[in-house]
Amino acid sequence: MEQDERSEFQRRIGVGEKQHPFSLKSGPGSSRTFPVKREDNGKVGGKTTHHWDGRQDSTVFAGSMIKKPKVGEI
């Protein structure tokens, strides 16, 4: 049997246990997505997804570039 070295207070507040950012009514498979703003212009530049089991995913939206041809360029 493994000895628990935490105090009663530490066990009560959940020290060393996995923490979930979701309430009890959200279950397996649920997730929340939040927009992430860019630092240079304040527009949305991506999103962060928080999963029910503690994982996090981030997606970055790459900006588009339009290259204009110069005169005489083929």
C-alpha positions as CSV (number, residue, x, y, z in Angstrom):
1,M,0.0,0.0,0.0
2,E,1.4,3.4,-1.0
3,Q,1.8,6.0,1.8
4,D,0.1,9.4,1.1
5,E,2.5,12.1,2.4
6,R,0.0,15.0,1.9
7,S,-1.6,16.7,4.8
8,E,-5.4,16.7,5.4
9,F,-5.6,20.2,4.0
10,Q,-3.6,19.3,0.8
11,R,-5.9,16.3,0.2
12,R,-9.0,18.4,0.7
13,I,-7.9,21.1,-1.8
14,G,-6.6,18.5,-4.3
15,V,-2.8,19.0,-4.3
16,G,-1.2,16.5,-6.7
17,E,-4.5,15.5,-8.4
18,K,-5.5,16.2,-12.0
19,Q,-7.5,19.5,-12.3
20,H,-10.2,20.0,-14.9
21,P,-11.2,23.5,-16.0
22,F,-14.7,22.3,-16.7
23,S,-17.7,22.0,-14.5
24,L,-19.1,18.5,-13.6
25,K,-22.0,18.8,-16.1
26,S,-19.6,18.8,-19.1
27,G,-18.4,15.3,-19.7
28,P,-16.0,13.3,-21.9
29,G,-15.6,14.7,-25.4
30,S,-16.5,18.3,-24.6
31,S,-14.2,21.2,-25.4
32,R,-14.2,25.0,-25.3
33,T,-12.6,27.2,-28.0
34,F,-11.3,30.7,-27.3
35,P,-10.1,33.2,-29.9
36,V,-6.5,34.5,-29.6
37,K,-5.7,38.0,-30.7
38,R,-2.5,39.1,-32.5
39,E,-0.1,41.5,-30.6
40,D,0.7,43.7,-33.6
41,N,-2.8,44.6,-34.8
42,G,-5.3,43.2,-32.3
43,K,-7.2,41.1,-34.9
44,V,-7.9,37.4,-34.3
45,G,-4.8,35.4,-35.3
46,G,-5.8,31.9,-34.0
47,K,-7.8,29.9,-31.5
48,T,-7.1,27.8,-28.4
49,T,-9.1,24.7,-27.6
50,H,-9.4,23.5,-24.0
51,H,-10.5,19.8,-23.8
52,W,-12.3,18.2,-20.9
53,D,-9.3,16.0,-20.0
54,G,-6.9,18.9,-19.6
55,R,-5.3,18.9,-23.1
56,Q,-4.9,22.1,-25.0
57,D,-4.7,22.7,-28.8
58,S,-3.8,25.8,-30.6
59,T,-4.4,26.8,-34.2
60,V,-2.7,29.7,-35.9
61,F,-4.4,31.5,-38.9
62,A,-1.7,32.5,-41.4
63,G,-2.2,35.8,-43.1
64,S,-2.5,35.8,-46.9
65,M,0.0,37.6,-49.2
66,I,-0.8,39.0,-52.6
67,K,2.2,39.6,-54.8
68,K,1.7,42.1,-57.5
69,P,3.8,41.6,-60.7
70,K,6.2,44.3,-61.7
71,V,6.1,45.9,-65.1
72,G,7.8,43.6,-67.6
73,E,7.7,40.6,-65.3
74,I,6.2,37.5,-66.8
